[in-house]
């Protein structure tokens, strides 16, 4: 079947993912998740030609995608604002520097995520730079480079949690549910 050859990441096809899942290979799947997110969201921003605005646009895509893995949502339709709120709250609980955005998650969602996605600019006074502090609340300035670095750390923490969690835990049930939707999205409509 052609769909089984579809690449989910550079080294994992749907067929390989199914084998990893059948073997309950937590290490292999955690490596796959890290590879998938890294190659789609992080590596493209590590080149010499980068702009803070582009970095934040991709970081917003990654937050929404990563949160859908955490939650087990097939997609983020009608969950986008909730995804950012829950993501930043988890960061705060886990001690990630990105937790600083938990108190302004809704404003971040509207001014950064929705501003970039719908207006091709930040709104509500938010500004993006590539220097300074991670976040300056008084000026609503985000250092996109530091934000990306912290987001990469959050991804690593998620993958470590996968490796160290039981196969029948909620985090694994949610990932398996999300992956069913990812694989289903690879198939042409019937």
C-alpha positions in Angstrom: 0.0 0.0 0.0 1.4 3.4 -1.0 0.2 5.1 2.2 2.4 2.8 4.3 5.5 4.3 2.5 4.5 7.8 3.5 7.3 9.5 5.5 6.2 10.8 8.9 9.8 12.0 9.4 13.1 11.5 7.5 13.6 8.0 9.0 10.1 6.9 9.9 7.4 5.8 7.4 3.8 5.0 8.4 4.8 1.3 8.2 7.7 1.7 10.5 5.6 3.7 13.0 3.1 0.9 13.0 5.9 -1.6 13.9 7.2 0.7 16.6 3.7 1.0 18.1 3.1 -2.8 17.8 6.3 -3.4 19.8 5.4 -0.6 22.3 8.8 0.8 21.5 8.8 3.9 23.7 12.4 4.9 22.9 11.9 4.5 19.2 8.6 6.5 19.1 10.1 9.2 21.4 13.1 9.5 19.0 10.6 9.7 16.1 8.6 12.5 17.7 11.8 14.5 18.4 13.0 13.9 14.8 9.6 14.9 13.3 9.4 18.2 15.3 13.0 19.0 15.0 13.2 18.6 11.2 9.9 20.5 10.6 10.2 23.3 13.1 13.6 23.7 14.7 16.3 22.8 12.1 14.9 25.2 9.4 15.4 28.1 11.8 19.0 27.3 12.6 20.4 28.6 9.3 22.2 31.9 8.8 19.2 33.6 7.2 16.6 33.9 9.9 14.1 36.6 11.0 12.5 36.8 14.4 9.0 37.1 12.8 9.5 33.8 10.9 10.9 32.2 14.0 7.8 33.1 16.0 5.4 32.1 13.3 7.0 28.6 13.2 7.1 28.4 17.0 3.4 29.1 17.1 2.8 26.3 14.7 5.0 24.0 16.8 3.2 24.9 20.0 -0.2 24.0 18.6 1.1 20.8 17.0 3.0 19.7 20.2 0.0 20.5 22.4 -2.2 18.3 20.2 0.2 15.4 20.8 0.1 16.1 24.6 -3.7 16.3 24.6 -4.4 13.5 22.0 -6.4 15.9 19.8 -6.9 14.7 16.2 -6.5 18.4 15.3 -6.7 21.8 17.1 -9.9 23.0 15.5 -11.8 24.8 18.2 -8.9 24.1 20.6 -6.3 26.7 19.4 -6.6 29.2 22.3 -6.9 26.3 24.8 -3.7 24.8 23.3 -1.7 27.9 24.0 -3.1 28.3 27.5 -2.5 24.7 28.4 1.0 24.7 26.8 2.2 27.7 28.8 0.6 26.5 32.0 2.4 23.1 31.6 5.6 25.1 31.0 5.1 27.0 34.2 4.4 23.8 36.2 7.5 22.1 34.8 9.7 25.1 35.5 10.4 26.0 31.8 11.2 29.6 31.2 8.3 29.7 28.7 6.1 29.5 31.8 6.5 33.2 32.0 3.8 33.4 29.3 1.2 31.5 31.3 -0.3 34.7 32.8 -0.6 36.3 29.3 -1.4 33.2 27.3 -4.7 34.5 25.9 -3.1 37.8 24.9 -0.1 36.0 23.4 -2.6 33.8 21.5 -4.5 36.8 20.1 -1.5 39.2 19.5 1.2 36.8 18.4 -0.3 33.6 17.1 -3.5 35.1 15.6 -1.8 38.3 14.6 0.9 36.5 12.7 -1.5 33.9 11.2 -4.3 36.2 10.2 -2.7 39.6 9.8 0.9 38.7 8.9 2.0 40.9 11.8 1.9 40.9 15.6 -1.0 42.9 17.1 -2.0 44.2 20.5 1.4 45.8 21.1 3.5 42.6 20.9 6.9 43.0 19.3 9.5 40.4 18.2 13.2 40.9 18.5 16.2 38.6 18.4 18.1 40.1 21.3 17.5 40.9 25.0 15.5 39.0 27.5 13.3 36.1 26.6 10.3 38.3 27.4 10.0 41.9 28.5 6.5 42.1 30.0 6.5 45.9 30.3 7.2 46.3 26.6 5.6 43.1 25.4 8.9 42.1 23.5 9.8 38.5 22.8 13.3 37.4 22.0 12.5 34.9 19.2 15.9 33.2 19.3 15.6 32.5 23.1 11.9 31.5 22.6 12.9 28.9 20.0 15.7 27.6 22.2 13.3 27.1 25.1 10.7 25.5 22.9 13.4 23.0 21.8 14.0 22.2 25.5 10.3 21.7 26.0 10.3 19.2 23.1 13.2 17.3 24.6 11.3 17.2 28.0 8.2 15.8 26.3 10.3 13.1 24.5 12.0 12.2 27.8 8.6 12.0 29.5 7.5 9.6 26.8 10.6 7.5 27.3 10.0 7.3 31.0 6.2 6.8 31.1 4.4 3.4 31.0 2.9 2.4 27.6 -0.6 2.5 29.1 -0.2 6.0 30.6 -2.3 9.0 29.5 0.6 10.6 27.6 1.0 7.5 25.5 -2.7 7.1 24.9 -2.8 10.7 23.8 0.1 10.3 21.4 -1.3 7.1 19.9 -4.7 8.9 19.4 -2.9 11.8 17.7 -0.8 9.5 15.5 -4.0 7.8 14.3 -5.2 11.1 13.0 -1.8 12.0 11.5 -1.7 8.7 9.6 -5.4 9.1 8.6 -4.5 12.5 7.2 -1.9 10.8 4.9 -4.6 8.9 3.1 -6.4 10.4 0.1 -10.2 11.0 0.7 -12.4 8.1 -0.1 
